[in-house]
């Protein structure tokens, strides 16, 4: 059952619509996502912690929700903004509708607003602080005030908030067979907000995975005798994550093969001596063209990040491997003197195209090559 609802931005813009899910107030940074499918995977991605997602695709809810496609065990998005909400899904895998799923996970959505106008505002002004509120709890002025009260993502360490509380093992391959890995290789994955399909692809293409807390000491990781270390995706600003940066520096000094994705990519760059910066409105979608500078191939990729590695800050021992064809921002780096590389986008393709899944195979090849040198 929907309820009167308002979306307010820090610049004073307001949109009145209908609320779904939990009847609560949500405050965070609002971004737009251009994906045409995969809303379930998007809202369960921990990288969206403290963010409100505007879907530019006009119809959301049409495929429903199923128990297999969650990228984590919770909804991490603060809220969702939708043009047309489809309350009756039409998909053979659907088990419940989006309204019920949001309510069950204590998350709010608003629909029936002009998401095109909202996206134009965000493109012109950049990602803004925002508030979604039931109208009977807050009026227009109080909703704007609540939006302005959000601290913003810069300087915010969110990896420690979304990381696993305890160590666990993962040995399940990709959908639909979920085959167990027969590889003897052992990967330790630092969880800064890891997605399940990343773990499935690591298991499918590399080996058995042990997932550890973002703050797990490098000494503890060494005791696990890893063949490689994986640095996961995650939310927030990478620079305050000093514990992670220090661990990665030590891993680089040990010459352990390292593969980083998204926040893990940014943290690897910081550990190598580079700097990061906040983007105007970031990259959020499943249709972003990225070019390999080595092969000149162009890949269509899934993206979700609001920070990027600053090109001018790269030291001489780090080279750029991939760039965005939207804005030429760095999409991948590789160390010249260490077995370490990373990618800014989400190559696990949940949601999104599978063009660049080969990076997981590249990680396996790097581990095998490094083992031969010992």
Phi, psi and omega per residue, in radians:
X1 nan 2.132 -3.115
X2 -1.384 2.897 -3.122
X3 -2.537 2.692 3.135
X4 -1.044 2.375 -2.986
X5 -2.573 2.689 -3.141
X6 -2.308 2.481 2.988
X7 -1.967 2.181 -3.140
X8 -2.155 2.456 3.111
X9 -1.934 2.763 -3.104
X10 -1.107 -0.371 -3.139
X11 -1.458 0.021 3.127
X12 1.716 -0.128 3.100
X13 -1.201 2.434 3.096
X14 -2.348 2.618 3.108
X15 -2.377 2.230 3.131
X16 -1.789 2.299 3.140
X17 -2.644 -2.599 -3.103
X18 -2.087 2.329 -3.130
X19 -1.573 2.571 3.012
X20 -2.338 2.888 3.140
X21 1.416 -2.530 -3.112
X22 -1.284 2.397 3.121
X23 -1.500 1.499 -3.021
X24 -2.563 2.993 3.065
X25 -1.710 2.290 3.105
X26 -2.094 2.311 -3.135
X27 -2.253 2.342 3.123
X28 3.136 -2.937 3.070
X29 -1.540 2.265 -3.129
X30 -1.685 2.309 3.131
X31 -2.298 2.895 3.062
X32 -2.002 2.491 -3.138
X33 -2.106 2.238 -3.033
X34 -1.670 0.159 3.136
X35 -1.113 2.493 3.115
X36 -1.652 -0.138 3.103
X37 -2.689 3.027 3.054
X38 1.503 0.436 -3.116
X39 -1.088 -0.508 3.113
X40 -1.147 -0.788 3.116
X41 -1.126 -0.640 -3.106
X42 -1.146 -0.861 -3.044
X43 -1.295 -0.294 3.080
X44 -1.720 0.149 3.069
X45 -1.416 2.064 -3.141
X46 -1.043 -0.314 3.120
X47 -1.098 -0.303 -3.135
X48 -1.624 0.215 3.084
X49 -0.965 2.329 3.139
X50 1.214 0.339 3.106
X51 -2.166 2.610 3.034
X52 -1.865 2.219 -3.014
X53 -1.774 2.149 2.996
X54 -1.690 2.085 3.089
X55 -1.540 2.120 3.112
X56 -1.343 -0.432 3.055
X57 -1.150 2.284 -2.969
X58 -1.247 -0.410 -3.101
X59 -1.993 2.058 3.125
X60 -2.241 2.347 -3.140
X61 1.971 -0.138 -3.004
X62 -1.198 -0.443 3.128
X63 -1.748 0.006 3.097
X64 1.213 -2.778 -3.125
X65 -2.279 2.438 3.051
X66 -2.262 2.913 -3.035
X67 -1.414 -0.145 -3.055
X68 -1.676 -0.342 -2.952
X69 -1.747 0.069 3.087
X70 -1.182 2.394 3.099
X71 -1.582 -0.121 3.018
X72 -2.741 -3.121 -3.100
X73 -1.538 0.030 -3.107
X74 -2.453 2.884 2.902
X75 -1.535 2.115 -3.121
X76 -1.733 -0.361 3.074
X77 -1.105 2.415 3.117
X78 -1.140 -0.602 -3.139
X79 -3.011 2.987 3.132
X80 -2.280 2.603 -3.126
X81 -2.144 2.219 -2.952
X82 -2.331 2.511 3.027
X83 -1.348 -1.156 3.140
X84 -2.068 2.034 3.107
X85 -1.582 2.233 3.106
X86 -1.698 1.885 -3.029
X87 -1.458 -0.321 3.141
X88 -2.045 1.669 -3.090
X89 -1.111 2.687 3.067
X90 -2.306 1.475 3.135
X91 -2.767 2.392 -3.040
X92 -1.173 -0.317 3.141
X93 -1.632 -0.110 -3.058
X94 -1.177 2.376 3.121
X95 -2.062 -0.379 3.064
X96 -2.790 2.902 3.127
X97 -1.586 2.944 -3.052
X98 -1.136 -0.658 3.125
X99 -0.975 -0.880 -3.131
X100 -1.141 -0.662 -3.131
X101 -1.132 -0.760 3.094
X102 -1.087 -0.787 -3.120
X103 -1.096 -0.751 -3.113
X104 -1.126 -0.466 -3.137
X105 -1.841 0.292 3.057
X106 0.964 0.804 3.104
X107 -2.219 2.596 -3.080
X108 -1.913 2.642 3.009
X109 -2.317 2.727 3.040
X110 -2.274 2.367 3.126
X111 -2.338 2.960 3.130
X112 1.514 0.352 3.107
X113 -2.013 2.908 -3.115
X114 -1.428 1.584 -3.104
X115 -1.230 -0.390 3.072
X116 -1.179 -0.803 3.102
X117 -1.085 -0.733 3.124
X118 -1.072 -0.760 -3.134
X119 -1.132 -0.652 3.090
X120 -1.065 -0.732 3.098
X121 -1.048 -0.784 -3.094
X122 -1.213 -0.597 3.092
X123 -1.191 -0.643 -3.107
X124 -1.362 -0.715 -3.024
X125 -1.796 -0.238 -3.076
X126 1.586 3.054 3.122
X127 -1.046 2.370 -3.059
X128 -2.120 2.801 2.994
X129 -1.284 2.471 -3.025
X130 -2.574 2.852 3.121
X131 -2.464 2.309 2.937
X132 -1.886 2.254 -3.098
X133 -2.544 2.447 2.934
X134 -1.018 2.409 -3.067
X135 -1.159 -0.524 -3.128
X136 -1.274 -0.168 3.099
X137 -1.740 -0.574 -3.122
X138 -2.525 2.451 3.042
X139 -1.562 -3.038 -3.056
X140 -1.041 -0.818 -3.080
X141 -1.175 -0.714 -3.137
X142 -1.228 -0.565 3.097
X143 -1.168 -0.691 3.085
X144 -1.119 -0.725 3.127
X145 -1.091 -0.704 3.109
X146 -1.134 -0.682 3.101
X147 -1.049 -0.799 -3.121
X148 -1.150 -0.364 -3.089
X149 -1.324 -0.254 3.140
X150 -1.173 2.378 -3.061
X151 -1.265 -0.367 -3.072
X152 1.574 2.811 -3.045
X153 -1.457 -0.380 3.138
X154 -1.106 2.254 -3.129
X155 1.436 0.072 -3.077
X156 -1.767 2.033 3.080
X157 -1.548 1.817 -3.117
X158 -1.820 -0.210 -3.141
X159 -1.028 -0.713 -3.118
X160 -1.193 -0.313 3.132
X161 -1.496 -0.531 -3.061
X162 -1.792 -0.149 -3.071
X163 -1.172 2.776 3.084
X164 -1.092 2.509 3.128
X165 -1.407 -0.423 -3.112
X166 -2.448 2.682 3.106
X167 -1.091 2.493 3.030
X168 -2.637 2.804 3.141
X169 -1.776 2.635 3.118
X170 -2.355 2.249 -3.124
X171 -2.556 0.706 -3.102
X172 -2.034 2.265 3.130
X173 -1.432 -2.865 -2.994
X174 -1.460 2.787 3.071
X175 -1.100 2.516 0.112
X176 -1.697 -0.087 -3.024
X177 -1.542 -0.498 3.137
X178 0.916 0.768 -3.087
X179 -1.168 2.550 3.085
X180 -1.344 2.542 3.129
X181 -1.286 2.423 3.072
X182 -1.815 0.037 -3.141
X183 -1.236 2.569 3.087
X184 -1.595 -0.070 3.127
X185 -1.217 2.561 -3.124
X186 -2.146 2.127 3.140
X187 -1.940 2.320 2.977
X188 -1.755 2.150 -3.111
X189 -1.886 2.083 3.014
X190 -1.337 2.175 -3.088
X191 -1.650 1.788 3.035
X192 -1.772 0.103 -3.067
X193 2.407 0.750 -2.927
X194 -1.164 2.576 3.100
X195 -1.746 2.562 -3.055
X196 -1.109 -0.620 -3.098
X197 -1.290 -0.387 2.983
X198 -1.115 -0.791 3.119
X199 -1.096 -0.687 3.129
X200 -1.105 -0.728 -3.124
X201 -1.266 -0.608 3.023
X202 -1.069 -0.748 3.129
X203 -1.174 -0.710 -3.092
X204 -1.172 -0.727 -2.977
X205 -1.875 -0.286 -3.033
X206 -2.125 -1.102 -3.112
X207 2.995 -2.846 3.132
X208 -1.262 2.543 -3.021
X209 -2.143 2.343 2.943
X210 -1.954 2.137 -3.101
X211 -1.717 2.250 -3.093
X212 -2.142 2.758 3.091
X213 -1.037 2.592 -3.120
X214 -0.992 -0.497 -3.100
X215 -1.674 0.076 -3.134
X216 -0.998 2.288 -3.083
X217 -1.200 2.635 3.128
X218 -1.145 -0.523 3.091
X219 -1.069 -0.698 3.105
X220 -1.161 -0.693 3.113
X221 -1.117 -0.738 3.126
X222 -1.032 -0.653 3.127
X223 -1.089 -0.396 3.139
X224 -1.433 -0.098 3.090
X225 0.934 1.017 -3.094
X226 -1.321 2.564 2.998
X227 -1.452 -0.382 3.115
X228 -2.787 2.792 3.120
X229 -2.135 2.303 3.119
X230 -1.926 2.380 3.130
X231 -1.957 2.035 -2.947
X232 -1.462 2.997 2.943
X233 -1.151 2.994 3.098
X234 2.991 3.021 -3.076
X235 -1.655 2.989 2.952
X236 1.450 -2.987 -3.095
X237 -1.501 2.239 -3.116
X238 -1.253 -0.523 -2.995
X239 -1.088 -0.604 3.115
X240 -1.265 -0.158 -3.076
X241 -1.424 1.048 -3.045
X242 -1.099 -0.580 3.111
X243 -1.081 -0.712 3.132
X244 -1.214 -0.769 -3.128
X245 -1.051 -0.724 3.136
X246 -1.146 -0.731 3.098
X247 -1.070 -0.721 -3.112
X248 -1.193 -0.665 3.075
X249 -1.004 -0.745 -3.135
X250 -1.183 -0.662 3.106
X251 -1.128 -0.687 3.084
X252 -1.090 -0.721 3.133
X253 -1.149 -0.462 3.125
X254 -1.501 -0.073 -3.123
X255 1.046 0.556 3.040
X256 -1.418 2.287 3.118
X257 -0.981 2.324 -3.070
X258 -2.253 2.390 3.048
X259 -2.295 2.176 -3.141
X260 -2.101 2.560 3.105
X261 -2.235 2.338 2.993
X262 1.047 -1.975 3.081
X263 -1.033 -0.654 3.093
X264 -1.069 -0.610 3.065
X265 -1.117 -0.810 -3.136
X266 -1.140 -0.709 3.127
X267 -1.145 -0.673 3.091
X268 -1.093 -0.733 3.121
X269 -1.115 -0.743 3.111
X270 -1.102 -0.711 3.112
X271 -1.126 -0.491 3.124
X272 -1.481 -0.048 3.086
X273 1.883 0.033 3.123
X274 -1.503 -3.139 3.098
X275 -2.209 2.807 3.087
X276 -2.099 2.876 -3.128
X277 -2.556 2.671 3.102
X278 -1.339 2.374 3.121
X279 -1.573 2.842 -3.102
X280 -1.104 -0.978 3.083
X281 -2.352 0.088 3.030
X282 1.242 -3.044 3.079
X283 -2.079 2.058 3.134
X284 -2.466 1.852 -3.134
X285 2.918 3.105 -3.096
X286 -2.090 0.474 -3.042
X287 -2.442 0.588 -3.045
X288 -1.654 2.132 3.111
X289 -1.349 2.273 3.130
X290 -2.263 2.386 -3.123
X291 -1.957 2.365 2.983
X292 -1.376 2.224 -3.140
X293 -1.322 -0.322 3.132
X294 -1.437 -0.918 -3.068
X295 -1.631 -0.259 -3.059
X296 1.208 0.111 3.075
X297 -1.182 2.611 3.075
X298 -1.953 2.264 -3.131
X299 -2.041 2.449 3.000
X300 -1.614 2.191 -2.932
X301 -2.254 2.833 3.007
X302 -1.618 2.388 -3.054
X303 -2.345 2.564 2.999
X304 -2.818 1.560 3.109
X305 -2.772 2.590 3.112
X306 -2.035 -0.013 3.079
X307 -2.154 2.722 -3.135
X308 -2.512 2.759 3.075
X309 -1.343 2.306 3.133
X310 -1.347 2.103 -3.068
X311 -1.098 -0.702 -3.081
X312 -1.160 -0.306 -3.075
X313 -1.613 -0.073 -3.066
X314 -1.162 2.255 3.054
X315 -1.268 2.948 -3.040
X316 -1.152 -0.386 -3.089
X317 -1.559 0.098 3.080
X318 -2.085 2.261 3.100
X319 -2.019 2.671 3.109
X320 -1.428 2.252 -3.141
X321 -1.809 -0.526 -3.106
X322 -2.456 2.571 3.064
X323 -2.321 2.670 3.050
X324 -1.337 2.343 3.076
X325 -1.513 -0.017 2.998
X326 -1.395 -0.825 -3.033
X327 -2.429 0.146 3.116
X328 1.162 0.233 3.089
X329 -1.225 2.756 -3.093
X330 -1.194 2.279 3.104
X331 -2.011 -0.258 3.121
X332 -2.788 2.589 3.073
X333 -2.354 2.783 3.088
X334 -2.520 2.385 3.099
X335 -1.427 2.404 3.125
X336 -1.413 -0.454 -3.030
X337 -2.062 0.186 3.139
X338 -2.495 2.651 3.070
X339 -1.412 1.304 -3.069
X340 -2.586 2.371 3.070
X341 -2.648 2.889 -3.124
X342 -2.722 2.857 -3.115
X343 -2.395 2.389 -3.062
X344 -1.329 -0.638 -3.104
X345 -1.337 -2.910 -3.116
X346 -2.012 1.533 -3.058
X347 -1.241 -0.115 3.136
X348 -1.325 -0.189 3.000
X349 1.049 0.839 3.067
X350 -2.364 1.503 0.023
X351 -1.568 3.093 3.031
X352 2.190 3.038 -3.117
X353 -1.236 2.811 -3.090
X354 -1.818 0.384 -3.055
X355 -0.972 -0.603 -2.943
X356 -2.076 0.431 3.040
X357 -1.059 -0.363 -3.125
X358 -1.024 -0.295 3.115
X359 -1.083 -0.537 3.095
X360 -1.189 -0.656 3.068
X361 -1.180 -0.631 3.092
X362 -1.084 -0.668 3.093
X363 -1.083 -0.762 3.116
X364 -1.078 -0.771 3.135
X365 -1.111 -0.657 3.108
X366 -1.125 -0.719 3.118
X367 -1.116 -0.788 3.141
X368 -1.095 -0.739 -3.129
X369 -1.142 -0.709 -3.135
X370 -1.163 -0.624 3.135
X371 -1.143 -0.616 -3.140
X372 -1.197 -0.451 -3.127
X373 -1.337 -0.358 -3.072
X374 -1.359 nan nan
